[in-house]
């Protein structure tokens, strides 16, 4: 009986060791990508603490309130990173339609009392005790997975508008409609943008994509002007002329620009931000890049940009090296999604584009976004490892 227990323990230890070695072999093949992720995660932990400290003390009487929650999110994201690295890609492809339908169900549950939780005037979260989850973040991945599977399974249809492009848009349009009802125009617009990009990557005709974009544009304008959600219109007005209402519509972007401009070349120093003292709203979420620019200066801001460019470069290289069409499209879609989120967030913070509410991947506070992003990063290593295995067999 004792020998049996010892043997079982040894087998378990050996299995865990093999899993560990199997995973290490995956990230060792792309060390530059791995360390870029590690640096962004580490920077995010430091900057979330610095940016959120004032709010934590004022609202919760605990300077570490948001830091502890963010650290929990980082730790929770690590198993998802591991899962993304190890999960069989072919199995994931087979589950793509079911995962999209699950996401559709989760988005519907947001509107169910008790389970759905409202915050900031939007019903975007599912609440399970002390844990909250944002299904719209999950949608960013489930849509990519569905498109990659559909495009690789029905390659002969992708050039056809009625049988290739339109069905995908109708399915994803349903997802976006539910997200708009929350309401969350920024995420819905992002999903439409990444859908167009992925369809183009998969081989759709540009003319067909322009037709879809052209058909959606009037709907977007109508929603902004007549939906009754004034903050959408305020963001557009603030983008064109924030100084027209510096204490109202333009307050957030002006404070963001002050933070970036006051940082200079090397910044005021870690923890020395002035804008975090209740001048700049959403400083540890949507506008964390402004605090990075203020405390770490131009050098810190450029470092963040370089790290995202490395992710874009390495992710694209991994995807284009794949001989499997599904993995190639999925890898390109994931890479484009992360890069586009970073561009949209930084663009909003710098006043280059209107503010959308899209967070900075791997850096901003927000556990749902972090978990999904880390799972997607794990999948890039998974694809890279599959590429290596194929090349070794040749």
C-alpha positions, 0 to 999 in steps of 0.5 A: 500500500505504501509502495503504491503511494510512493509510485503514484507520487513519483509518477505524478512528479515525473508527469509534472516535470515533463509538462514543465519541460514541455512548456519551457521548450515552447517559450525558449523557442521565442525568448525575445517575445517571452521577455517582452511579455514579462517586461510589459507585465512587470511594468504594468504591476509597477504602474498600476500601483503608482497610478492607482495609489491615490484612488486606493487610499481615498476610496478604500483606505488601502494604498495597495487595494488595486495592486493586490487585485492586479497581482491576483489577475496576473497570477490568475492569467499565468495558468491561462498562458500555460493553457494557451501554450499547451492546448491542442490547436486542432481541438481548439479549431473543432470547438470554435463554433461552440466557443462563439456560442458560449460567448453569445450566451455569456453576453446575454447573461450580462443583462440578467439581474443578480448575475449581471453587474452594472458599473459606470452606466454600462452592464458589462460584467458577470459577477460570481461572488467576488470575481467579475468577468467581462464577456466582451473581452472574451469576444475579442478572442472567440471571434478571432478563433471562429474566423480562423476556423471558418476561413481555413475550413471554407477557403473556396468561399472566401472570395464570394460575398454572399457565401463567404463574407456575409455569413461571417459578418451576420454571426459577428454582427450579433455579438457586436449588437449585444455589446452595443446594448451594454453599451460599449461602442469602443469594443464593438467597433474594435471587434468589427475592425479586427473582423475586417482585418482577419477577413482580409488576411484570410483572402477576402476581396477588398471590395467586399470588405469596403462594402461591409464597412460602408454599410456599417458606417451610417449605423455607427454615425446614427448611434453616435448622434441619436442613441441617447448615449451622450458620452459617445458624442462628447468623445468625438467633440473632445477629440476635435477640440478639447479646449472648447470645453476644458473643464467638461468634455475636453478635461480628460484628454487635456489632463492626459496631454499635460501628463505626457508633456510634463514628463520630458525626456526621462520623466519626473521619477517613478511614483512622482506623478502629479496628474494621478492626484485626481486630475486625470481620470481612469489613470490606472486603466485606459490612461495608464500610458499617460502616467508612464509618460509622466513618470518615466518620460519619453524614454519610458513611453518609447520603451512601451512602443518598442515592446509592442513592436517586438510582439507585432514583429515576432507574432507576425513572423510566427504566423507567416511561418506556419504551414497550417492555414488555421494556425497562420490566420489565427496567429496573424489575427491574435498579433493584429488584435494585440497591436491594434488594441495598443495603437487604439489605447495610445492613440486615445491617450495622445489625442491622435484618435478619439478615446474608445475605452480600450485598455493597454494590453498587458499593462492596464488594470483589468483582469478580464483583458489580462487573462484573455491577452495572456491566453492569446500570447500562450497560443502564439508560443503554441503555434511557434512550437508546432512550426518547430516540430514541423521543421524538425520533421522535414 
